[in-house]
């Protein structure tokens, strides 16, 4: 199976003073560095979905050199725009599947893609779930759904990522380790992530 991956970082960080959230420092390193390190080994090729005007800000991060994929809808359809850009890129790369990852989730499972891939036989998207929620951005998409996704977005049928996954009959893989999907949306959550990293380093 040829796998491409894209880190979705094209949103607006309204709860982080509209700063470029993936560049927020976690133990002195940009948040996106942690995501790149967790996801790069899981795919054959990795890209970054960001707003075009901020792409240059990532040149001093672990994302340096990754293809930058721009959401043609300008963020109006949320992460779906990044997924579509990723599917277009994955198709051009000759990949069969696209894994998507949120840029604000530094502790993703090292075997996230491998576990989602166990459901790939169904030919539908596969999405991670935990006890509390569907982790919609943590998903595996067949490139064959590109046309349906594009049409759904352009006609206004698809606006919600979670609704779209349901409409495409996504398979669900349940992860017990809900903490692995801890995401940073606020300054308080960034401070909490700092504590998690500090404790992990202490155990190491």
N, C-alpha and C positions, 0 to 999 in steps of 0.2 A: 504493500500500500504506500503510495507516494503522498506524503503529508506536508502541507504548508501551514503556517501559523501566522496570525496577526494579533498584535497587542492593540486593543482599542483604547485610544487616548484622545479622542476628539471632542469630548464633552466640555461643559463649562463648570468650573468648580465654584459654584455660588456660595457654598458653605465654607470655602477656604479663601474668602475675599477675592474671588475670581482670579486667583493666581493659577499658574499652570501646575495643576496638582501633581502630575507624575514627576515633576522636578523638585517637589518638596523634599527636604533633607531628612533622612531616617538614619540616625547614627552616623551623620556626616556624609552620607551617600544619597544620591537621588533615588526616590522611590522606584522609578522605572528600572534602575539597575537590578533590583531584587527580582523584578518580574522577568527581565531578560534572562537572568541566570537560571531561574526556575524553568523557563519555557523553551529556551533555545535547544537544549539537548533532546527535547521531546518531539521535534519536528525536523523535516529535511531542509526547510527554508523558513525564515522568520522575517516579518515586516512590521512596520509601525504605522498605525493610523492616527494622524494628528491634523490639526488645522494647518493649512498651508502657511499661514503667516507666522507660525511659531516653530516650524520645522528646524530652523537653524539653531534653536535653543538646545536641541538634543545632541549637538555635535560633541559635547564634552561628557556624554553619558555612555553607558554600556550599549545603548541603542545606536551609537555611531556606526555608520556604514550600512544600517538596515534600510531597505527600500521604504520610502515614505509614501503612504497611500492616503489620498485626500478624498474626503466624503463629498461627492458632487452635489449633495443636497444641503451643504452648509450647516450640518448639525440639526436640521429641522425634524428629522425622523429619528433622532437619538442614535443609539449604537447600531441600529439597522443600516444606517448609511456606511458605517465602518465595515460591517459584515459584507455588504454588497461590494464595496471596494476591494475587500479581501478576496471575495469569490472571483471577481474579475481578474485579479492578479494571480490567484492560484490556478485558474484556467489557463492563463498565458504561460505559467510555469510548467504546465503539464501535470499538475497535481490532481489527485482523485478526490481529496478531502481537504477541508480547511478547518483548523482548530482556532478558536477565538478565545482571547484572554483579556480580562480587565487590567488596566494599567495601574490600578490603585489597590491591588491585592498581592502583597509581597510574600505570602506564605503558601502559595498554591502547592498542591501535591506534586511530587516529582513524577508520579505515575498517572497524572490526570488524563493525558491523552490516551495512554495505553488502556486505561479502564473504559473510557468512552468508546474506544475502538472495538471493544468486545461486542458492542451493539451495532457495529457498522454493517453487519450482514443484512439489516433491515432496509438499507438504502435510504433511510430517513435521517434527519438530524438526530444527534444524541446530546443530551444536556445533563449537567451535574445537578443533583439535588442534595440538600441536607435536611436535617430535622425541621429547620425553621422555614426554608424557602427553596424555590427553584433558582439556581445560580445561572441566570439566563445568558450572561456573556461567556460563561465557561461551557462552551459547546463545540461539537464537531459537526460540520456541515458538508454534505456531498455537493460537489461542484454542479451536479445535475439540477440542483434547485435554484440556480442562478436566475434563470429566465422567470420562474414563478415569483421569486423574491423581487426582482426588478419590476415586474408588472404590478405586483401588489403594492409596492411603494409608490410607483408613479400614478396609480389609479386611486390612491388614498385608502386602499383596503388594509394595508399593513402600516401601522404606526407604533404599536406596542410590540416589543421584542418577545415578551412572554406569550401574547396572543398569537403572534406569528408562528412561534415554535409549536404551539398547540394545533394551529391550522395545518401545519406541515407534518403533523403526527409524530413529533419528536419522541424518541425513546428516552427514558430517564434512568440514569445510573445514580444510585444513592450512595453518598459518602458519609461515613460515620464521623469523620474528623471535621466537624463544622468550623473549628478554629482555623483550618487551612484556608478558608474562604473569607477570613477577616478582611474587610476593605476599609480604606482610609478616606473618609468623606469630610471630616472635621479636624480642627486642631487638637481637640481632646482625643480623637481616635489616633491621630499621629503620635501623641504622647503615649497612648496605650501600646501602640506598635513598638515604640522605643523600649518600653518595659519588656515586651515579649522578646525582642532581639537581645536585650541585655541579659535576660534570664537564660536564653539559649546559649549565648556566648559563655556565660558562667558555668553552665553544665558541660560545655565543651572543654 
